[in-house]
Amino acid sequence: MITELKKLIEAAWDDRSLLEYTEYCEAIETVIMQLDRGELRVAEPVMNSWATNEWIKKAVILYFPIRQMEEIKVGPFTYHDKMKLKTNYKEIGVRVVPNAVTRYGAFLAKGVILMPSYVNIGAYVDEGTMIDTWATVGSCAQIGKHVHLSGGVGIGGVLEPLQASPVIIEDNCFIGSRAIVVEGVRVEREAVLGANVVLTASTKIIDVSGSTPIEYKGIVPARSVVIPGSYTKSFPAGDFQVPCALIIGQRKESTDKKTSLNDALRDNNVAV
């Protein structure tokens, strides 16, 4: 089944004229349905890493041209879009506060709580995760179990380039208010990001908890406690401060996985 779906998706990707034929459109619809149910994922854990399924990203991209624009009315509000919205929240055991929106084709596991927020197609949100007010989960982002995305958090989406990895937030992470994680950055299990931390693929993530700084890019090691920082960089016009992220310590083993951000920061002697 999967092999045949992949074959049809790859063929339609290489030749868009095939989208005129029912079997190719049905293959795309099937992939999106399986994404919606959590039966397929854009990215999957493999050993101690993650693998991206490029062909599934292709199916998500191909879903747009086979959809027609339509008017959607919700009470006094009117929208005009191609994409269906998720509607089976009661059936799947998800709590949804009014004004939260999830596109069809995003998976939400049992026990997820959506405050007024947005989850885009292709995303995967695992059980017990809280997506707080005005937080956004971009297309194909992977969010683990019992994660807390605080108010205004921005988790970036990615469809193209196809080989680009989506943002991955592993189990039991706490992401502080207004933090931004984009461009395929992976935040490993139980890490804590402080408010306003911004992580891109090129952001320096510097562990300053030891006697010598250790630099990372694109990955936050498990159990790290991270705050915004800056370092000096020389330009033709002079030396200026450039944003970075600082790992100031490790989450204590004795600290509950659902600890508040304030507790985690206080454990590492950071004023809040």
Salt bridges, closest charged atoms under 4 A:
GLU10 OE1 - LYS58 NZ 2.50
ASP36 OD1 - LYS86 NZ 2.90
GLU39 OE2 - ARG37 NH1 3.93
GLU70 OE2 - ARG67 NH2 3.48
GLU71 OE1 - LYS73 NZ 3.66
ASP81 OD2 - ARG103 NH2 3.03
ASP126 OD2 - LYS145 NZ 3.13
ASP132 OD2 - HIS148 NE2 3.24
GLU170 OE2 - ARG186 NH1 3.32
GLU188 OE2 - ARG186 NH1 3.22
GLU190 OE2 - ARG189 NH1 3.62
GLU190 OE1 - ARG223 NH1 1.87
GLU190 OE2 - LYS257 NZ 3.99
GLU215 OE1 - LYS204 NZ 3.88
GLU253 OE2 - ARG223 NE 3.85
ASP263 OD1 - ARG266 NH1 3.92
